[in-house]
């Protein structure tokens, strides 16, 4: 699965990469170079982050599903026990 980025979001990402280079590395790069760097990150690094996020979400959901019985359980036929 290829990670897709909306065009407006991509523009913001490219601008952020350019700003990082200028402010942190005292280097100026153009939109083309920043775009290539973004493409590299999206193809090479982002899938690892994405997979970790999916794993974290799955673990969180499984923990909630396992706890359904104890958190949502309602006793049955307890009218006469009052």
C-alpha positions in Angstrom: 0.0 0.0 0.0 1.5 3.3 -1.0 1.0 6.2 1.4 -1.0 8.9 -0.4 -0.7 12.5 0.6 -3.2 15.2 -0.4 -1.6 17.9 -2.7 -2.1 20.7 -0.2 -0.6 18.6 2.6 2.3 17.8 0.3 2.9 21.5 -0.3 3.0 22.0 3.5 5.4 19.1 3.9 7.8 20.4 1.2 7.7 23.9 2.8 8.4 22.4 6.2 11.4 20.4 4.8 12.8 23.6 3.2 12.3 25.5 6.4 14.1 22.8 8.4 17.1 22.9 6.0 17.3 26.7 6.2 16.9 27.0 10.0 18.6 23.9 11.3 21.2 23.2 8.7 21.9 26.7 7.2 21.3 25.2 3.8 18.8 26.3 1.2 17.1 23.7 -1.0 14.4 24.2 -3.6 11.0 22.7 -3.9 12.3 20.0 -6.2 15.0 18.7 -3.8 12.6 18.9 -0.9 10.0 17.0 -2.9 12.5 14.3 -3.7 13.5 14.0 -0.1 9.8 13.8 0.9 9.3 11.0 -1.7 12.2 9.1 -0.2 10.8 9.4 3.3 7.4 8.4 2.2 8.7 5.3 0.4 11.5 4.2 2.7 10.7 5.4 6.2 6.9 6.2 6.4 5.8 2.5 6.1 7.7 1.6 9.3 5.9 4.4 11.2 2.6 3.5 9.6 2.9 -0.1 10.5 3.8 0.8 14.1 0.8 3.0 14.3 -1.5 0.2 13.0 0.0 -2.2 15.5 -0.5 0.3 18.3 -4.1 0.9 17.3 -4.7 -2.8 17.0 -3.3 -3.5 20.5 -5.4 -0.7 21.9 -8.6 -2.0 20.3 -7.9 -5.6 21.3 -7.4 -4.5 24.9 -10.8 -2.7 24.8 -12.5 -5.7 23.2 -11.1 -8.0 25.8 -12.4 -5.7 28.5 -16.0 -5.5 27.1 -17.4 -8.2 29.4 -16.1 -6.7 32.6 -16.9 -3.1 31.7 -20.3 -3.5 30.0 -21.6 -6.7 31.6 -25.1 -6.5 33.1 -26.3 -9.1 35.5 -29.3 -11.2 34.3 -32.4 -12.1 36.3 -31.4 -10.1 39.3 -34.8 -8.5 40.0 -35.5 -10.9 43.0 -32.1 -10.3 44.5 -32.9 -6.7 45.4 
